[in-house]
Amino acid sequence: MAESTRIIKKYPNRRLYDTETSSYITLADVKKLVLDQVGFKVEDAKSHEDLTRSILLQIILEEESLGAPMFSSDMLSQIIRFYGNAMQGMMGSYLEKNIHTFIEVQKRLQDQSRQMYGGNPMLNADAWSEFIKMQGPAMQGLMGSYLEQSANAFMEMQQQLQSQTRNLFGNFPFPNFQGGGTRQTSDAKPPESPAHDSGKREGGEGKS
């Protein structure tokens, strides 16, 4: 963590202590730090264990319970099913990259709003809301196109991985991989025939 990162200590009584302001704070205060893009780290006061993710999840839980949730029950169920899955790490990376893409789209919309209305659109809630209503369909179409391209790229990657797996394990006698056992059989030497063996025995007896 950088030296400028604000340290917030969490005590056993669940109270949060901001070391920069030397005062106790609430989850609402931590949320404000997030909105203000202030770098911080929440750690256990005794063990110094990093509890930042746990606190952020608590903030998300509170926001989701206010009546306008972003996550549906089906979406949360799908996310839970990925825990322990072989693609869990890829899922997390995929969601993170899509969020960054969404943020970039939002920044471009804000730049367009500034050109239309001037100043910082976030300071004028009515103007910003009006602009979002105007650009909403275009934004949904843009994100839909992006997600479709992302899904197609994912399918192509999956096919490439399957092809590479077949090539990698094709030389091994696995029944699920094409050409696994056949190659071993064709390369093996045929056993000597009984007639050949008897010929050796006969030749041996003649010499004796």
C-alpha positions as YAML, in Angstrom:
chain: A
units: angstrom
residues:
- id: 1
  name: MET
  ca: [0.00, 0.00, 0.00]
- id: 2
  name: ALA
  ca: [1.18, 3.51, -0.73]
- id: 3
  name: GLU
  ca: [2.30, 5.76, 2.11]
- id: 4
  name: SER
  ca: [-0.63, 8.13, 1.40]
- id: 5
  name: THR
  ca: [-3.15, 5.36, 1.99]
- id: 6
  name: ARG
  ca: [-5.40, 6.16, 4.92]
- id: 7
  name: ILE
  ca: [-5.44, 3.47, 7.61]
- id: 8
  name: ILE
  ca: [-8.72, 2.67, 9.31]
- id: 9
  name: LYS
  ca: [-8.59, 0.33, 12.28]
- id: 10
  name: LYS
  ca: [-11.45, -1.97, 13.18]
- id: 11
  name: TYR
  ca: [-11.78, -2.84, 16.86]
- id: 12
  name: PRO
  ca: [-13.51, -5.88, 18.42]
- id: 13
  name: ASN
  ca: [-16.53, -3.73, 19.27]
- id: 14
  name: ARG
  ca: [-16.98, -3.26, 15.47]
- id: 15
  name: ARG
  ca: [-16.10, 0.42, 15.67]
- id: 16
  name: LEU
  ca: [-13.96, 1.93, 12.94]
- id: 17
  name: TYR
  ca: [-11.17, 4.33, 13.86]
- id: 18
  name: ASP
  ca: [-9.72, 6.71, 11.26]
- id: 19
  name: THR
  ca: [-6.05, 7.19, 12.10]
- id: 20
  name: GLU
  ca: [-5.80, 10.31, 9.93]
- id: 21
  name: THR
  ca: [-8.55, 12.25, 11.69]
- id: 22
  name: SER
  ca: [-8.07, 10.47, 15.04]
- id: 23
  name: SER
  ca: [-11.78, 9.84, 15.33]
- id: 24
  name: TYR
  ca: [-14.31, 7.03, 15.08]
- id: 25
  name: ILE
  ca: [-16.22, 6.81, 11.80]
- id: 26
  name: THR
  ca: [-19.20, 4.89, 10.40]
- id: 27
  name: LEU
  ca: [-19.81, 2.87, 7.26]
- id: 28
  name: ALA
  ca: [-21.37, 6.00, 5.75]
- id: 29
  name: ASP
  ca: [-18.06, 7.80, 6.26]
- id: 30
  name: VAL
  ca: [-16.19, 4.95, 4.59]
- id: 31
  name: LYS
  ca: [-18.63, 5.11, 1.70]
- id: 32
  name: LYS
  ca: [-17.86, 8.81, 1.31]
- id: 33
  name: LEU
  ca: [-14.16, 7.97, 1.11]
- id: 34
  name: VAL
  ca: [-14.96, 5.57, -1.72]
- id: 35
  name: LEU
  ca: [-17.04, 8.18, -3.55]
- id: 36
  name: ASP
  ca: [-14.26, 10.75, -3.10]
- id: 37
  name: GLN
  ca: [-11.77, 8.17, -4.45]
- id: 38
  name: VAL
  ca: [-9.64, 8.36, -1.32]
- id: 39
  name: GLY
  ca: [-7.26, 5.44, -0.97]
- id: 40
  name: PHE
  ca: [-7.71, 3.62, 2.33]
- id: 41
  name: LYS
  ca: [-7.15, 0.29, 4.02]
- id: 42
  name: VAL
  ca: [-9.20, -1.22, 6.81]
- id: 43
  name: GLU
  ca: [-7.24, -3.48, 9.11]
- id: 44
  name: ASP
  ca: [-7.86, -5.34, 12.35]
- id: 45
  name: ALA
  ca: [-6.58, -3.28, 15.26]
- id: 46
  name: LYS
  ca: [-4.85, -6.29, 16.87]
- id: 47
  name: SER
  ca: [-3.87, -8.71, 14.12]
- id: 48
  name: HIS
  ca: [-3.49, -6.07, 11.34]
- id: 49
  name: GLU
  ca: [-5.43, -8.39, 9.03]
- id: 50
  name: ASP
  ca: [-6.69, -6.64, 5.89]
- id: 51
  name: LEU
  ca: [-10.47, -6.21, 6.29]
- id: 52
  name: THR
  ca: [-11.02, -3.77, 3.41]
- id: 53
  name: ARG
  ca: [-13.00, -6.20, 1.25]
- id: 54
  name: SER
  ca: [-15.19, -7.18, 4.19]
- id: 55
  name: ILE
  ca: [-16.09, -3.54, 4.89]
- id: 56
  name: LEU
  ca: [-16.77, -2.81, 1.22]
- id: 57
  name: LEU
  ca: [-19.07, -5.83, 1.04]
- id: 58
  name: GLN
  ca: [-20.97, -4.48, 4.06]
- id: 59
  name: ILE
  ca: [-21.45, -1.16, 2.24]
- id: 60
  name: ILE
  ca: [-22.72, -2.98, -0.85]
- id: 61
  name: LEU
  ca: [-25.12, -5.01, 1.30]
- id: 62
  name: GLU
  ca: [-26.54, -1.84, 2.82]
- id: 63
  name: GLU
  ca: [-26.92, -0.20, -0.59]
- id: 64
  name: GLU
  ca: [-28.64, -3.30, -1.98]
- id: 65
  name: SER
  ca: [-31.18, -3.22, 0.87]
- id: 66
  name: LEU
  ca: [-32.26, 0.38, 0.20]
- id: 67
  name: GLY
  ca: [-34.82, -0.53, -2.45]
- id: 68
  name: ALA
  ca: [-32.92, -0.01, -5.72]
- id: 69
  name: PRO
  ca: [-30.57, -3.00, -5.94]
- id: 70
  name: MET
  ca: [-28.19, -3.54, -8.86]
- id: 71
  name: PHE
  ca: [-27.97, -7.31, -8.40]
- id: 72
  name: SER
  ca: [-30.96, -9.55, -9.02]
- id: 73
  name: SER
  ca: [-31.41, -12.82, -7.14]
- id: 74
  name: ASP
  ca: [-30.65, -14.76, -10.31]
- id: 75
  name: MET
  ca: [-27.42, -12.83, -10.88]
- id: 76
  name: LEU
  ca: [-26.28, -13.38, -7.30]
- id: 77
  name: SER
  ca: [-27.07, -17.10, -7.63]
- id: 78
  name: GLN
  ca: [-25.00, -17.30, -10.80]
- id: 79
  name: ILE
  ca: [-22.07, -15.59, -9.09]
- id: 80
  name: ILE
  ca: [-22.28, -17.95, -6.10]
- id: 81
  name: ARG
  ca: [-22.15, -20.96, -8.45]
- id: 82
  name: PHE
  ca: [-18.78, -19.79, -9.72]
- id: 83
  name: TYR
  ca: [-17.17, -20.12, -6.28]
- id: 84
  name: GLY
  ca: [-15.08, -23.28, -6.33]
- id: 85
  name: ASN
  ca: [-15.49, -23.52, -10.09]
- id: 86
  name: ALA
  ca: [-12.41, -23.98, -12.26]
- id: 87
  name: MET
  ca: [-13.21, -20.65, -13.95]
- id: 88
  name: GLN
  ca: [-13.69, -18.66, -10.73]
- id: 89
  name: GLY
  ca: [-10.57, -16.57, -11.32]
- id: 90
  name: MET
  ca: [-11.53, -15.84, -14.92]
- id: 91
  name: MET
  ca: [-15.02, -14.82, -13.83]
- id: 92
  name: GLY
  ca: [-13.67, -12.25, -11.38]
- id: 93
  name: SER
  ca: [-11.32, -10.81, -13.99]
- id: 94
  name: TYR
  ca: [-14.12, -10.71, -16.57]
- id: 95
  name: LEU
  ca: [-16.46, -8.78, -14.27]
- id: 96
  name: GLU
  ca: [-13.72, -6.35, -13.26]
- id: 97
  name: LYS
  ca: [-12.80, -5.58, -16.88]
- id: 98
  name: ASN
  ca: [-16.45, -5.03, -17.80]
- id: 99
  name: ILE
  ca: [-16.87, -2.61, -14.90]
- id: 100
  name: HIS
  ca: [-13.81, -0.66, -16.09]
- id: 101
  name: THR
  ca: [-15.31, -0.56, -19.58]
- id: 102
  name: PHE
  ca: [-18.61, 0.72, -18.17]
- id: 103
  name: ILE
  ca: [-16.72, 3.44, -16.27]
- id: 104
  name: GLU
  ca: [-14.97, 4.52, -19.48]
- id: 105
  name: VAL
  ca: [-18.33, 4.78, -21.24]
- id: 106
  name: GLN
  ca: [-19.66, 6.88, -18.35]
- id: 107
  name: LYS
  ca: [-16.66, 9.22, -18.59]
- id: 108
  name: ARG
  ca: [-17.27, 9.75, -22.30]
- id: 109
  name: LEU
  ca: [-20.92, 10.51, -21.62]
- id: 110
  name: GLN
  ca: [-19.90, 13.03, -18.96]
- id: 111
  name: ASP
  ca: [-17.56, 14.72, -21.45]
- id: 112
  name: GLN
  ca: [-20.41, 14.97, -23.95]
- id: 113
  name: SER
  ca: [-22.68, 16.36, -21.22]
- id: 114
  name: ARG
  ca: [-20.12, 19.03, -20.35]
- id: 115
  name: GLN
  ca: [-20.04, 20.13, -23.97]
- id: 116
  name: MET
  ca: [-23.83, 20.41, -24.04]
- id: 117
  name: TYR
  ca: [-24.48, 21.92, -20.60]
- id: 118
  name: GLY
  ca: [-21.09, 23.21, -19.52]
- id: 119
  name: GLY
  ca: [-19.42, 22.81, -16.13]
- id: 120
  name: ASN
  ca: [-19.41, 19.63, -14.13]
- id: 121
  name: PRO
  ca: [-22.60, 17.65, -14.86]
- id: 122
  name: MET
  ca: [-22.39, 15.93, -11.49]
- id: 123
  name: LEU
  ca: [-23.03, 19.31, -9.84]
- id: 124
  name: ASN
  ca: [-26.26, 19.67, -11.78]
- id: 125
  name: ALA
  ca: [-28.32, 16.58, -11.06]
- id: 126
  name: ASP
  ca: [-31.23, 17.64, -13.27]
- id: 127
  name: ALA
  ca: [-29.03, 18.24, -16.33]
- id: 128
  name: TRP
  ca: [-27.18, 14.99, -15.81]
- id: 129
  name: SER
  ca: [-30.42, 13.03, -15.41]
- id: 130
  name: GLU
  ca: [-31.82, 14.62, -18.56]
- id: 131
  name: PHE
  ca: [-28.68, 13.73, -20.50]
- id: 132
  name: ILE
  ca: [-28.74, 10.12, -19.29]
- id: 133
  name: LYS
  ca: [-32.38, 9.81, -20.38]
- id: 134
  name: MET
  ca: [-31.41, 11.06, -23.83]
- id: 135
  name: GLN
  ca: [-28.36, 8.81, -24.14]
- id: 136
  name: GLY
  ca: [-29.80, 5.80, -22.30]
- id: 137
  name: PRO
  ca: [-30.86, 3.79, -25.37]
- id: 138
  name: ALA
  ca: [-27.58, 4.51, -27.15]
- id: 139
  name: MET
  ca: [-25.62, 3.51, -24.07]
- id: 140
  name: GLN
  ca: [-27.55, 0.26, -23.71]
- id: 141
  name: GLY
  ca: [-26.96, -0.52, -27.37]
- id: 142
  name: LEU
  ca: [-23.26, 0.20, -27.00]
- id: 143
  name: MET
  ca: [-22.91, -2.02, -23.94]
- id: 144
  name: GLY
  ca: [-24.99, -4.76, -25.57]
- id: 145
  name: SER
  ca: [-22.72, -4.73, -28.61]
- id: 146
  name: TYR
  ca: [-19.65, -4.83, -26.41]
- id: 147
  name: LEU
  ca: [-20.95, -7.76, -24.37]
- id: 148
  name: GLU
  ca: [-21.86, -9.65, -27.54]
- id: 149
  name: GLN
  ca: [-18.35, -9.17, -28.93]
- id: 150
  name: SER
  ca: [-16.93, -10.20, -25.57]
- id: 151
  name: ALA
  ca: [-19.04, -13.37, -25.56]
- id: 152
  name: ASN
  ca: [-17.93, -14.25, -29.11]
- id: 153
  name: ALA
  ca: [-14.30, -13.70, -28.16]
- id: 154
  name: PHE
  ca: [-14.78, -15.93, -25.12]
- id: 155
  name: MET
  ca: [-16.24, -18.73, -27.26]
- id: 156
  name: GLU
  ca: [-13.32, -18.49, -29.69]
- id: 157
  name: MET
  ca: [-10.89, -18.65, -26.77]
- id: 158
  name: GLN
  ca: [-12.68, -21.71, -25.41]
- id: 159
  name: GLN
  ca: [-12.41, -23.47, -28.77]
- id: 160
  name: GLN
  ca: [-8.71, -22.65, -28.95]
- id: 161
  name: LEU
  ca: [-8.18, -24.04, -25.46]
- id: 162
  name: GLN
  ca: [-9.99, -27.25, -26.39]
- id: 163
  name: SER
  ca: [-7.87, -27.59, -29.52]
- id: 164
  name: GLN
  ca: [-4.66, -26.99, -27.57]
- id: 165
  name: THR
  ca: [-5.75, -29.54, -24.96]
- id: 166
  name: ARG
  ca: [-6.35, -32.19, -27.64]
- id: 167
  name: ASN
  ca: [-2.92, -31.50, -29.15]
- id: 168
  name: LEU
  ca: [-1.26, -31.60, -25.74]
- id: 169
  name: PHE
  ca: [-2.82, -34.84, -24.54]
- id: 170
  name: GLY
  ca: [-3.18, -36.53, -27.93]
- id: 171
  name: ASN
  ca: [0.05, -38.49, -27.41]
- id: 172
  name: PHE
  ca: [-1.22, -40.07, -24.20]
- id: 173
  name: PRO
  ca: [-3.44, -43.18, -24.04]
- id: 174
  name: PHE
  ca: [-6.49, -41.38, -22.67]
- id: 175
  name: PRO
  ca: [-9.77, -42.79, -24.01]
- id: 176
  name: ASN
  ca: [-11.40, -39.35, -24.15]
- id: 177
  name: PHE
  ca: [-8.80, -37.92, -26.48]
- id: 178
  name: GLN
  ca: [-8.81, -38.89, -30.14]
- id: 179
  name: GLY
  ca: [-5.85, -40.96, -31.26]
- id: 180
  name: GLY
  ca: [-4.70, -41.72, -27.73]
- id: 181
  name: GLY
  ca: [-4.66, -45.50, -27.71]
- id: 182
  name: THR
  ca: [-4.37, -46.09, -31.45]
- id: 183
  name: ARG
  ca: [-0.97, -44.47, -31.68]
- id: 184
  name: GLN
  ca: [0.41, -46.70, -28.94]
- id: 185
  name: THR
  ca: [-0.91, -49.86, -30.64]
- id: 186
  name: SER
  ca: [0.49, -49.00, -34.05]
- id: 187
  name: ASP
  ca: [3.94, -48.22, -32.65]
- id: 188
  name: ALA
  ca: [4.18, -51.41, -30.59]
- id: 189
  name: LYS
  ca: [6.15, -54.34, -31.99]
- id: 190
  name: PRO
  ca: [4.09, -57.45, -32.85]
- id: 191
  name: PRO
  ca: [4.77, -60.51, -30.71]
- id: 192
  name: GLU
  ca: [6.87, -63.25, -32.21]
- id: 193
  name: SER
  ca: [4.89, -66.09, -33.76]
- id: 194
  name: PRO
  ca: [4.92, -69.59, -32.30]
- id: 195
  name: ALA
  ca: [6.36, -70.92, -35.55]
- id: 196
  name: HIS
  ca: [9.30, -68.55, -35.23]
- id: 197
  name: ASP
  ca: [9.87, -69.66, -31.67]
- id: 198
  name: SER
  ca: [9.74, -73.34, -32.67]
- id: 199
  name: GLY
  ca: [12.23, -72.65, -35.41]
- id: 200
  name: LYS
  ca: [14.61, -71.24, -32.86]
- id: 201
  name: ARG
  ca: [14.13, -74.25, -30.65]
- id: 202
  name: GLU
  ca: [14.69, -76.64, -33.53]
- id: 203
  name: GLY
  ca: [17.79, -74.78, -34.60]
- id: 204
  name: GLY
  ca: [19.07, -74.90, -31.09]
- id: 205
  name: GLU
  ca: [18.51, -78.63, -30.79]
- id: 206
  name: GLY
  ca: [20.30, -79.29, -34.09]
- id: 207
  name: LYS
  ca: [23.39, -77.48, -32.87]
- id: 208
  name: SER
  ca: [23.49, -79.48, -29.73]
...
